[in-house]
Amino acid sequence: GSSMAIPVGIRRFALASATVVVLAISLSIPVDGRDATTPLGSPSRTQLSAAQSSDSSGSDPFRRFLGRFSGNGGDKSSASKKLQNDMESIRKAANMIQTQVEASSATDLPPPPPGPPTREATPSPDADTDANAVAPTGFSLSRMLSKAIDISESELPHFFSMSFMMFLFIYVFTTARDTKDTLVVTNCGAEAIPFLKLYGVMPCAMIFIVAYSKLSETLSKEALFQVTLLPFFIFYALFAWVLYPNRDAIHFIPAVTAATGEAVSAGTAALNVLRYWSFSLYFIVSELWASAGVPLLFWQVANDVTSMEQAKRFYPLFAITGNLAPIVSGKVMSWIVDSQKSTHDSLFEVSLKKLASIKIAICIGILFLHQKVYAMADERAKRETIERNIRKIRRIQEEKKIEIEIKFSSNNRPKPKPTLMESMKELFKSRELRAMGTMVLCYNVCIELSEVLWKGLLRKQFNTQSDYMSYMATFSQYVGVVALLLQLFASTIIRELGWKGSAMITPISMVLLAIPFFVSVYLGPERGVSLATALSIGTLQNIASKVTKYSLFDPCKEMAYIPLGPEAKVKGKAAVDVLGARLGRSIGSASQQLMVFLIGQGSILPCAPALGTLYVVAILFWTNAVSVLNELFVEKEDKLGEVIRSVIAATEAVQKKQAEIAEKKKAKEQEE
């Protein structure tokens, strides 16, 4: 009942869609319920008319063809009649599309064959509207943006939707990371983190992978996304409004606290993990979100709706908006903490409720954007299908020929789906997935070895939850600012250095800053290096680790998934990004626990030299995996180039042969 006029572009799109659907239905002719695909040749339009008007099956190649498959008591006359009706539908659809092509402008369709009237020669009723659509004048912000970031105007909605989705994912990740560290480090001690990651996070990650893989076999992509996403936000709301307010009632085991800032033994830290079980659970869920949020859910959506050509331009730019999230998150968390009248831990409950409310709003935004980007992808696919079919119709009009496919159903039963273990075995036969798994594993080993040591220094400096969270909020802001600055040059870096050079920046920068950090912790105040100096170097090293990961490591890793098959993109990606990340953290945690017992005598700080040695070894494996993966893709490109060259050579040979035959035929006709 709206009084608004339907735009001409929508009218044309609707008419073209309807005619193409008619054609698509007509071109798929079921006979006797069997499936096969059989070309029938290329009869001209006059032959089609003759086929419809003739009653003699002997002179009709279509009826002769139907006669082969309509045995066993089938009704040949009804099949022939159905074929006549189908041919009539094809003829009508072709005429309708021909009328649409001739009547409409070239705004929504590919260029027609040479010789049609121009827009000036054949103005449409909506000439003013069409002219503005084709040749816009005046100021256009979208046009300026598309030129500035090398993205066409039609791609801007897709690009900005994905960028904002990444922003929301990273915002939740940042707030969850800072909150989990605040809860665990100030109550259990930094030494408790290796226990949690090895005995809590790793088993839960394995359960998550199994459940996710099983659900991916039965649920649609949209349902799988929702089922994976919603439990995290339900837990964050439950923790803020139920678990934390009742923390004194639900926690148990005699109080042994780390709030004094004194060294906590490994045994005491393990007991505190059990005593503060709700904090430990928050830590485990947030660690799973770190692997399931951006690495799995976001990038799986991005890989589904983004082409390889777009990925080279989009992926480095996605993180520009995404890296604003740590800045905004840090500002919001600082404001929430500063708005408290004191830094006492009893007021921390108010901060948690405010952060949980923001998370719920973000969850709604993510679900909305998820539906939007898939709707845009479907619309783009439909538009490409229409354009492809329009080109087919034009080719039919030019050549006066039509090809028809007849499909016959098959009685073959579908093959049973492979089990999870069978799928994993097949996936990890892929050298590409093994190399990517090594990269992810080594990155997480390195992060675990340096981050826990850095958090041990932080606990010595900041004792209360509010002070610790305030420092982490400031840290997140620095991460966001530096990542944003680096991201502005990420596209240029990837374009100039190539995939391998860009992927190498993260491990090289991490190790160059990690070595001074481990050395400064080892020397300590006893050898002239203050706690503040070691903490500053560690903060700088952690900023560099996260910034280069977000800006370069993640885009390069995700580009490597695009050429892989669909199963590798779902199950393989889940195994690499979730299980590989958790396995890397667990290896780092187990190494730290062993060193704390054997070397550190209950403290992580004296283990700095041994941790530094393991760090360098992990970097060496990481850089080797980058080199192997680069060689594999170069090898694939070379093979693809050889195939393309051979196809071109074969095509040229065929064209040459056809030209020779045509010359001989022409010469023979001249002689006659």
N, C-alpha and C positions, 0 to 999 in steps of 0.2 A: 503494500500500500504506500510505498514511498513515492514522493513526487520527483525525486532526482532522476535525471536522464541517465541511461546506461551508457558509459563511454563507448566510443566506436571500437576501441581496441578489444574490449571485453566481448562486444557483440561478434566481432570477427573470430576471436578465439573460441567462443562457444560454438559458432557455426562450423568452424574447421574441426573442432574436437568431435562434434556429432557426426560429421561426414566421415572422418577417419575411423571412428568406432564402427560405423556401418561397414566400412571397407574391411576392417580387421575381422569382424564377425563373418563377413562373407568369404574371406580368404581362407578361413579355417572350416573345412567341410567334413563333418563326422559321417562315417559310413559304417553301418553294422557294428558300431561300438568298439572298433579297433584303432590303434594308434600307429601311424607310420608317416613318414614324410616323403612325398614322391612328386617330382616336378612333372608337369604335364606338357611341357613344350611352351612355345610362345606363339599362339594363334593371333591373327590380326583381328580388328574389331568386326570386320565383315565376316570372318570365320566364326566369331562368337555369335553373331546374329544368325548365321546359318545353322549353328549348332542348336540354337534355341528353337528355330522354326522347323527343323527337320525331324521327322518321325522315324527315320531309318537308322537303326543302330549300326548298320554296316558301314555307312559313310561318315559316322560321327566318332572321332577318335576318343572323345570323352566317354561316350557310352561303351565303346569297346573296352576302355580301361576299367570302367565300373563293372563290366561283365566278368572281369577276372576275379573280383573280390566279393561279388554278391552271390556266390554259390550257396550250397547247403540250404536250398529252399528259400533264399532271399528273394524279395520282390524287386525285380529289375526295373519294372515300369515305374514304381514309386521312387526308386533311387534316381532314375532318369528324370522324373518330374522334379524331384528336389534339386537336382543339379541345374535344371533349367531355371528354377526360381532363384538359385544362388547366382547364376550368371546374370539374371535380370537385376539382382541387387547390386552386383558389381558394376554393371553398366550405369545404373542410376547413381551410385556413389561417385563413379568417375565423372559423370556429367555434373553432379552437384559441386564437386570440388573444382572442376574446371570453371564453372560459373563463378564460384567464390574467388578463385585465383584471378580471373579476369576483372571482377568487379572491385576487388579490394586493392588498396595500395600495398606497397612493399614494406610497410612499417613492421609488421609482425612475422613476415615470412622471408625465406632466403630469396636472393635475386632470381627472377624468372629467366627463362632462356632468352637469347638475344632476339630483339625485335619487338618487345611489347611497348605500348605507349608509355611515355614518361608521366610523372605526376602532373607536370604542367599541361600536358596534352589531355589527360583524363582526370580532372579534379573530382574528388569525392564529395558527397554532401557535407562531410565534416572536414573540409579542406583546411580550415583555420586551425582546428584542433590537431590534425595530423601534422601540419606544417610546424606547429610549435613542438610537437613531440620529436620530430626528426631534426629540426634545426633550432634548438632553444636559443634564446637571446637573453641578455642581461646577466645579472649576478646569480650564480648557482653554487651553493656551498658544497653540495654533493659532487659537482663536477670538479671543483677545486681540490677536494679531498682525494678523489679518484686519481687525479693527476699527481698529487703529492706523494701518495703511497703506492702507486702503480697497481691500482685496483679499479676495475670498471665500475660505473655507477650501478649497473645491475647486480654487481657482486657485493656492494656495500652493506645491504641488510644482512646477508649471510655472514659477512666478516665481522660486523659489529655485534651481532647476536652471539657468535662464538667467542668473541673477545670478552664480552660482558659475562658470559657463562664461566669462562676461565677465571675472571675476577672474583666471582662468587665462590667458586671452588677453593681458590687460594685464600680468600678471606677466612673461610671456615677452617682451613688447614692451619693458618697462622694463629688464630685465636685458640684452637684446640691444642696446638703444640705448646704455646706459651702457658696455657692453663695446666696441662698435664705435667709439665716440668715444674711449675710452681707447687703443685700439690705433692708430687713425689719427692722432689729434691729437698724441700723444706721440712718434710715430715719423716721421710725414710732415709734420706741421704743419697748422694749421687751414686754410691756403690750399689744401691738397690736396683739401678737401671739395668745392668747386665743380667741380674736374676730375672727381672720382669720380661726382658726381651727374649731370653733363652727359654724360660719355662712357662711364660704366659703368652707372649705375642706369637712366637713361632708355632706352637700347636694350634692356636686360634687361626692363624693364617692358613695352615694346611686344611683345617675344617672349612674355612671360607672358600678356598680354591675348589674343594670337592663339591660343596653346595652350589657354588657359582657355575661350575661346569655342568652339573646335573640340571640346574634350572635353565641353562642356555639351550639345552636340547628340547625343552618342552614349552618355554615361554617365548613370546614375541620379544623383539628388541626393546620396545617401549615398556612392556611389563617387566622384563629383566632389569632395565634401568631403574624403575620405580621400586621393585622389590629389594634391590641392592642399596638404593639411596636412603629410603625412609627409615630403616631401623637405626641408622646412626643418629638422625635428628630426634627420633623418639627417645633414645637413650640420653642424649644431652638434656632434653627437657625433663626427663625423669630424674636425672642426677641433680639438676639445679633446684627442683621443687620438692623432691622426696628424699633422696639419699643424703645429700650434704646437710640439709637442715636437721636430720636425725643422726648425724655422724657419731655423736657421743653414745648413742644407744645401740648402734649396729656394729661399732668397732669393738674388738676384743684383744686379748693377750695383754699382759701388764705393760704399762707405758714405758717405752724406751724411745726418747725423742731425739731428733737431730737438730732441733731448733737452737741449741746452744752454740752451734758452729764448730764444735769439737769433732775430732776424727771419729767416724763411725766404723766399727769393724764389719767385715763381710757377714759374719754370723748375725750381728745385730741388724744389719740392713735387710737380711733375708727374713728375720722375724717381723720387722716393720712392714714388709710387703704383705704379710698375712694380717697383721693388726689393722692396718689401714687398707682393708681389702677393697673398699669402694673407690679409693683413690687409685689403687692398682688397676681396678677394672676400667676406670676412666682413662688411664694411661694406655691400656691394651686396646680399647676401642679407638682412641685417637691415633695410635700407631697403625691400626688397620685402615683408618680413614686416610692416613698419609699415603698408603699404597693403593687404596681403592678409589680415592677421590679423583685427583688430577691424573695420575698415571693410567688408571684403568677406565673409569667412567667417562671422564671428559675426552681423553684422547681416542677412546673407541668411537665416540660420537663424531669427533673431528675426522677420523679416518673414514668413517662411513659416508659423510656428507661432503667431503673435500676431495677433489681430484689431485693427481700427482702434480700437475702443472700449477694448480692453485696452491698446493702445500708449500712449494718452494717460495711463494710470495707471502702466503698467509701465516705459516707457522711461526716464523721469527717475529711477526707483528702481533700475533695473538698475545704474546707475553708482555707487550708494551702495556696493554690495558690490564693484563693479569698481574703485572708487577706493581701496579698501583695498590693492589690489595694489602700487601704488608704495610705500606705507608698509612693507608686509611685505617687498617686494623690497629696499628700501633697508636695512632692518634686517638681512636675511639677508646682503646683500653687505657691509655694514659688519662683521658678525660674521666672515665668511669672510676679509676683508682683515686685520682686527685679530688673527685667530688665527694669522697668519703671524708668524714670529719676526723678520722684517725686511721692509722695503719694497722690497728689491731685486727687479728685474724677473725674475730667475730663478725666484722663488717664485710668480710670477703664473700659471705653468702649473698649479699645484695648485688655485688659485682657479677657473680655467677648467674643470677636470675636475669640481669640485664643482657648479658652476653647470650644466654640461651634464647631470649626473646628475639634477638637479632638473628640468630641461627634459624629459628622457625620461619621468619620472613624470607630469609635467603633460600630455604628449602622450597618454598612456594615459587620463588623467582626462577630457580633452576628447573623445576618441573615445567613451568610455562615456556622457558626458552628451549627446553628439549623438544617440546611439541612444535614450537615455531620453526626450528631449524630443519626438522624432518619434513614439516609441511612445505617449506621452501624447496627442499631437495626433491620432494615428490612433484611439485609444480614444475621445477626445472626439468625433471626427467620426462614429464608429460609433454612439455613444450618441445623438447628435443625429439621425442617420438613423433609428434605432429609434423615438425619440420622435416624429419626423415621421410615420413609417409607422403608429404606434399612433394618432396623431390622425386619419390617413386612415381607418383601420379604424373608429374611433368615428363618424366622419362617415358612413361607409357604413351603420353600424348605425342611426344616427339617420334618415338620408334613405332607407334601403332601396334605395340605388342604388350601382352600381359602374361605374367607368370602366376600360376596358382599352386598352392600347397594343399594337399589332402592328407589329413592326419587320421590314423587308425589307432585305436586304443590297443594297448598291449596287456596281455594276461600275465605278464611277468610280475611277480611279487617284488616289492621294494626290498632292497638289501637291508638287513638289520644294521642299526647304527652301532659303531664301535663303542666299547666300554671306555671309561675315563682313562684307565691304565693303557689300553691299546692306543687311544688318541695321543696320550702323552709320549708313548714310545715312538710313534710315528713323527710327532712334532719335533722331538729332540734328535731325530735323525737329521734334521735340518741344520746345516752348519751355520746358517744365518742366525737362527734362534739360539744356538749354543753360544755364538759370539756375543749376541745382545745380552744373554743371561749372564755371561762373564762380566760384561761392562757394568750391569746393574748390581751384581753381587759385590764386585770390587769397590764400587762407589760407596755402597752401604757399609762395607767393612771399614773403609777409611773414615767415613763419617762417625761410625761408632767408636773407633779408636781415639779420635781427637775430641769428639763432642763430650763424652763422659768426663774426660780429664778437664776440659774447660768448665763444665758444670760443677765439678768438684771445687775449682777455684771460686766460682760464683757463690757457692754455698758458704764458703769462708767469709766472703765479703758482705752478703745480704742474708739476714736471718729470717725476717718475717715474710709472709706470703705476699703482702702488698708491696713491699720493697722489691722483692724478687720479680714480681709481675711487672712492676714499673720499669725495671731495667730491661726485661725481655721485650716490653712494648717499644722502648727506645731502640733496642737492637733490631726489631722487626722494621722500624721506620728506616733505619740505615740500610737494611737489606733491600727494601723496596726502592729507595732513591737510587742506590748504586745499580741495582738491576735494571731500573728504568733507563738510566743513562747508557748502560751497556746495550740494552735492547734496541736503542735507536740506531746502533751501528751493527746489529746482529745480521741483518740481511746482507749488508755490504761485506761483513766478515765471511759469511758462508759463501757468497758469490765469488769473493777474491781468493779465499784460502781453499775453497772446495769442502766437501764433506769431511774428509779425513783431517785436514788442518783445523777445521772448526771443532771437530770432536776431540782433538788432542788438547785444546786449550784448557779444558776443565781439569784433567789429571795433572797437567804440568803446573798450572797455577796453584793447585792445592798442595802439591808436594813442596813447591818452593817456599810456601809460607808455613807449612807444617813442621819442617825441620827446625827453623828458629824457635817455634813454639815448644816443641819437645825439649830442645836444648835449654830454653829459659826455665821451664818447669823443673828440669833435672838440677840445674845450678841452684835455683832458689835463693832465698834471703841469706843462707849460709855462705854462698859464694858471690854475693854482691848483686843478685838480680831480685828486685822487689816483687811482691805479689801483684802489685798494680801493673808493673811492666809485663809480666807473664800473662796477666789477664787481658791486657790491651792487645798483645800479639795474638792470643787465642781468639779474641773477638774479631780481629781483622781476618784471621784465617777462616773462621766460620762464616763470616760475611762473604769472603771470596768463594768458598765452597758452594754456598747456596745461590749466589748471584750467577756464577758460571753454569751451575746446573740448570737453573730456570731459563737462562737466556740462550744457552748453546747446547748443553748436553741433552736436555729434553727434546728440543726441536730436531736435533740430528738423529736421536734414537727413534722418534716417531716417524721420520721420513723413511727409515729403514724398514718399517712395517708395511708401508703402502704397497710395494711390489709383491708381498706375500699373499698366500691364498686366504679365503675367508675363515677357515678353521684356525689357521695360524694367528689371524687377527683377533679371534675371540679367545680360544683356549690357550693358544701359545702366548698371547699377550698377557693373559691373566697369570699364567705360570711364571713368565719372566718378570713382570712388574710387581706382582704380589709375592709369590713364593720366592723368587730370586732376591727381592729386597729383604724379605724376612730372614732368608737363609744367610744373607750377608751380615745382617745385624746380629744374628745368632752366633755366627762364627766370631765376630768381633767381641760379643758378650762373653762367650766361652773363653776366649783368649784372655780377656780382662780378669775374669774370675780366677783362672789358673794363676795368673801373675800376682793378683792380690793375695792369694794364699801363699804362694811360694816366695815372692819377692817383696811385696808391699807391706806384709804383716798387718793386713786389715785395711790399708789405705791405698787409694789408686795413684796418688801423686808420686811415690818413689818408683813406679813402674814406667815412667816416661821413656827411658832409653829403649826398653824392650818393645814398648808400643810403637815407638818411632821406627824401629827396624821392621816390624810387621807392616807398618804403613807403607814404607818404600817398596816392600815385596808386592803388596797388593797393587800399587801403582804400576809396577812393571807388568803384571798380568793384564791390567786394564789397557795399557797402551798397546800391548800385543793383540788383544781382542779387537781393538779399533782397526789395527792394520789388517787383520784377517778379514774382518767384515768389509772393509774397503776393497780388498782384492776380490772378494766374492762378487760384489756388485759391479766392479770394473769388468770382471770376467763375463757376467751376464750381459752387460752392455755390448761387449765385443761380439758375443754370440748373436745378440739381437741385430747388431750391425751387419754381421755376415749374412743372416737370414734376409734382411732387407735388401742387401746388395744382390744376393742370388735371385730374389724375386724380381728386382728391377732388371737384372740381366735376362732372366727368362721372359719377362714381358717384352723387352726390346727385341729378343730373338723371335718371339711370336709375331710382333708387329712387322718385323723385317720380312718374315716368311709370308705374312698376309700381303704385304706390299708387292713381293715378287709374284705371288699368285695373281694379284690384281693386274700387274703389268702384263703377265702372260695372257690373261683373259682379254685384256684390252687389245693387245697385239693381234690375238686370234680373231677378235671381232672386226678389227680393221682389215685383216686379210680377207675375211668372208665378205 
